Amino acid sequence: MVYLITIANPRIAQSFIDYMAARDIELTMRATREGRGAELWLDDESKLAQTQAELETFMRDPMNKRYLAASWESGETDSPFRYPASHAFSNLVTPAGPLTITITVLCALVFLWMQISGTDAVMDYLAWPQPDQQGELWRWISPVFLHFGLTHILMNLALWWYLGGQVEKQLGSGRLLVITLISALVSCWSQSFFSGSSFGGLSGVVFALIAYVWYTGARNPSAGIYLPAAMMVFSVLWLVIGYFDLFGTMPIANMAHASGLATGLLMAVWDNRRRTA
C-alpha cells in the first residue's frame, strides 16, 4: 500500500474514495494517530500516477458536485472509519496554543478589571483612540479585549478557542497572530465610524476566523482546519439580524462583524490562491 495524503475532514476524504472506486481504484482510509484526520492509502501501487493526478484535481476543488455525486451513487452509508463524535468538542478540550491561551487570559483579566474598577475607568485606557490619543498605538487593537457582559465574553471566547485553536495548532502561531492583528485593526476601525469609541469585543476577530476557517477547510482539506458550512450560514444570518435591529435595543457591533467576516474571507482567498487557480 502507498500513502497518499492526510485530510482533516474524513467525510470529504470519503467522497474521494467513492469517486476513485467508480474508476476501479481502491483506496483505504485510516485514522491518524492523533485522531484529527484521515490518511488515504492506495491499495494498488501500479495505479499511483493516475491516482495522484486525480488527487491533485480533487484538492483544488474538493466540494465539486462530481465528488459528492460519487458518494451518493455509491450507496455506502456505513464507513469503517469512525469520525470523532464531536469535532467541535475535541477542539475545545484539546490544549490550545500559546497565543490562543494568551488572548483568552487577557480578555478574562480585562473583564475582571472592568467588574472591579468599572467600565468607564477601563475604557479610559483601552478604548478606541480619540483624536488626541492617536499616538497611543495599543488603542488601535485593545478594544477587542473589552466585553460588556458575561454572555458577551463567554460566546466570544468559546468561538475564539475553537477557531483560533484550530488555526494555531495546524497553521502555526504566526498565522493566527497575523489574522488576529489585521482583523482586529480593520474591525475596530470600521466600527469606530458608527459608534466612536463606545464599542468593544473580540467578535470582529471571531467573524474573521469563521470566514477563514470555513473557506480554507473547504478549499484545502489537508490544512487540517474545518468549520461546518451551516455555521458560516448562521454567521451571515446573524449579520442580517443585527442590521435589521431584530433584537431591539440590544447593542451589536454590526460593522465590526461585517468587516471582520470580509477580512477573514479575503485573507483565506489570498492564502489559498494556488488551490483555486
C-alpha positions in Angstrom: 0.0 0.0 0.0 1.1 3.6 -0.7 0.4 6.6 1.5 -1.2 9.4 -0.4 -2.3 12.3 1.9 -3.9 13.2 5.2 -7.2 15.1 5.1 -8.7 16.8 8.1 -12.3 16.0 7.3 -12.9 12.2 6.8 -16.3 12.9 5.2 -14.6 14.8 2.4 -12.0 12.1 2.2 -14.7 9.5 1.8 -16.1 11.4 -1.3 -12.7 11.0 -3.0 -12.6 7.3 -2.1 -16.1 6.8 -3.6 -15.1 8.8 -6.7 -12.0 6.6 -7.3 -13.9 3.4 -6.6 -16.1 4.3 -9.5 -12.9 4.2 -11.6 -11.9 0.8 -10.2 -9.2 2.2 -8.0 -9.4 1.1 -4.4 -8.3 3.4 -1.6 -8.2 2.8 2.2 -8.9 5.4 4.8 -7.2 5.2 8.2 -7.5 7.4 11.3 -4.3 9.4 12.2 -2.6 8.7 15.4 -3.8 12.0 16.8 -7.4 11.2 15.7 -7.8 14.5 14.0 -7.9 13.4 10.4 -7.9 10.6 7.8 -5.0 9.1 6.0 -5.6 7.9 2.4 -3.7 4.8 1.2 -3.6 3.3 -2.3 -4.0 -0.4 -2.5 -2.5 -0.9 -6.0 0.8 0.8 -6.4 0.7 0.4 -10.2 -2.2 3.0 -10.3 -0.2 5.6 -8.4 0.3 8.1 -11.2 -3.4 8.1 -12.2 -4.4 8.4 -8.5 -2.0 11.3 -7.8 -3.3 13.2 -10.9 -6.9 12.7 -9.7 -6.0 13.7 -6.2 -4.4 17.0 -7.3 -7.6 17.9 -9.2 -9.7 16.9 -6.1 -7.6 19.0 -3.7 -8.2 22.1 -5.9 -12.0 21.8 -5.6 -13.0 19.0 -3.1 -16.6 20.3 -2.8 -17.2 19.8 -6.6 -20.5 18.1 -7.2 -18.9 15.2 -9.1 -17.3 14.0 -5.8 -20.5 14.4 -3.8 -22.4 12.6 -6.5 -20.0 9.7 -6.4 -20.7 9.3 -2.7 -24.4 9.4 -3.3 -24.3 6.9 -6.1 -22.1 4.5 -4.1 -24.9 3.9 -1.6 -22.4 3.4 1.2 -23.7 4.7 4.5 -21.5 2.9 7.0 -17.9 3.7 6.6 -15.5 1.6 8.7 -13.8 4.9 9.7 -15.3 6.3 12.8 -15.3 10.1 12.7 -14.8 11.7 16.1 -18.1 12.1 17.9 -17.7 15.9 18.1 -15.1 17.8 16.1 -16.0 21.0 18.0 -15.8 19.4 21.4 -12.4 17.8 20.7 -11.1 21.2 19.8 -12.5 22.7 23.0 -10.9 20.2 25.2 -7.6 19.8 23.4 -4.8 22.0 24.8 -4.6 25.2 22.7 -1.5 27.0 21.5 0.2 29.8 23.5 -1.4 32.7 21.5 -4.9 31.2 21.9 -4.4 30.9 25.6 -2.8 34.4 25.9 -5.7 36.2 24.3 -8.2 34.2 26.3 -6.4 35.1 29.6 -6.1 38.8 28.6 -9.8 39.0 27.8 -10.7 37.4 31.1 -8.3 39.7 33.1 -9.7 42.8 31.4 -13.3 41.7 32.1 -12.4 41.2 35.8 -10.8 44.6 35.8 -14.0 46.1 34.4 -16.0 44.5 37.2 -13.7 45.8 39.9 -12.9 49.3 38.5 -16.0 50.0 36.3 -16.4 50.0 32.6 -15.6 53.7 32.1 -12.4 53.5 34.0 -11.1 50.7 31.9 -12.2 52.2 28.7 -10.2 55.3 29.6 -7.1 53.1 29.0 -8.2 50.7 26.3 -11.0 52.3 24.2 -10.5 53.3 20.5 -8.4 56.4 20.4 -9.8 59.9 20.4 -8.2 62.4 18.0 -5.7 63.4 20.7 -4.8 59.8 21.5 -3.7 58.6 18.1 -0.2 58.1 19.3 -1.3 55.5 21.9 -0.8 52.7 19.4 -2.2 49.9 21.7 -5.7 51.5 21.4 -5.9 50.5 17.7 -6.5 46.9 18.8 -7.2 47.0 22.5 -11.0 47.3 22.1 -11.1 43.6 21.3 -10.3 42.9 24.9 -13.3 44.8 26.2 -16.5 42.9 26.9 -19.7 44.3 28.5 -21.4 41.2 29.9 -20.8 37.6 30.9 -22.7 36.2 27.8 -20.7 38.5 25.6 -17.3 37.3 26.7 -18.3 33.6 27.0 -19.6 33.4 23.5 -16.6 35.2 22.0 -14.0 33.2 24.0 -15.7 29.9 23.2 -15.5 30.6 19.5 -12.1 32.1 19.7 -10.8 28.9 21.5 -12.4 26.6 18.9 -11.4 28.5 15.8 -8.2 30.2 16.9 -7.1 26.9 18.5 -7.5 25.1 15.1 -5.6 27.7 13.2 -2.8 27.8 15.7 -2.4 24.1 16.0 -2.5 23.4 12.3 -1.1 26.5 10.7 1.1 28.0 13.5 1.0 30.8 15.9 2.4 33.2 13.3 -0.6 32.8 11.0 -3.1 33.2 13.9 -1.2 36.4 15.0 -1.5 37.9 11.5 -5.2 37.1 11.2 -5.8 38.5 14.7 -3.9 41.7 14.3 -5.3 42.6 10.8 -8.9 41.7 11.6 -8.7 43.5 15.0 -7.4 46.7 13.3 -9.9 46.6 10.4 -13.0 45.7 12.5 -12.2 48.3 15.2 -11.5 51.0 12.6 -14.8 50.2 10.7 -16.9 50.2 13.9 -15.4 53.5 15.1 -17.2 55.3 12.2 -20.5 54.3 13.6 -20.1 54.3 17.4 -17.0 56.4 18.0 -15.0 54.8 20.8 -18.1 53.2 22.5 -17.6 49.6 21.5 -15.6 46.5 22.3 -15.3 42.8 22.0 -13.4 40.0 20.2 -16.3 39.4 17.8 -14.7 41.1 14.8 -11.7 38.7 15.1 -14.1 35.8 15.7 -16.0 36.6 12.5 -12.7 36.8 10.6 -11.8 33.4 11.9 -15.2 31.9 11.0 -14.7 33.0 7.3 -11.0 32.0 7.3 -11.5 28.5 8.7 -14.6 27.8 6.6 -13.0 28.8 3.3 -9.7 27.2 4.0 -11.3 23.9 5.2 -13.4 23.7 2.1 -10.7 24.6 -0.4 -7.8 22.9 1.2 -8.8 20.0 3.5 -5.2 19.0 4.0 -4.7 22.2 6.0 -6.3 20.5 9.0 -8.9 23.1 9.9 -12.6 22.8 9.4 -15.9 24.6 10.0 -19.4 23.3 9.1 -21.0 25.3 6.3 -24.1 25.7 8.5 -22.0 27.8 10.9 -21.0 30.1 8.1 -24.6 30.5 7.1 -25.6 31.2 10.7 -22.9 33.9 10.9 -24.3 35.6 7.8 -27.8 35.4 9.2 -26.6 36.9 12.4 -25.3 39.9 10.4 -28.6 40.3 8.7 -30.4 40.1 12.1 -28.1 42.8 13.5 -28.6 45.2 10.7 -32.4 44.9 10.8 -32.2 45.5 14.6 -34.4 42.5 15.3 -33.1 42.4 18.9 -34.5 45.8 19.7 -32.1 47.8 21.9 -29.5 45.1 22.2 -26.2 46.7 21.1 -24.5 44.8 18.3 -21.2 45.9 16.6 -22.5 45.2 13.1 -19.7 46.9 11.2 -17.1 45.1 13.3 -18.8 41.8 12.4 -19.2 42.5 8.7 -15.7 43.9 8.2 -14.2 41.1 10.2 -16.0 38.5 8.1 -14.9 40.2 4.9 -11.3 40.5 6.1 -11.1 36.8 7.1 -12.6 35.7 3.8 -10.1 37.9 1.8 -7.2 36.6 3.8 -8.3 33.0 3.2 -8.7 33.5 -0.5 -5.2 35.0 -0.7 -3.6 32.2 1.4 -5.3 29.5 -0.7 -5.0 31.3 -4.1 -2.8 28.5 -5.5 -5.6 26.0 -4.7 -8.1 28.0 -6.6 -6.0 28.9 -9.6 
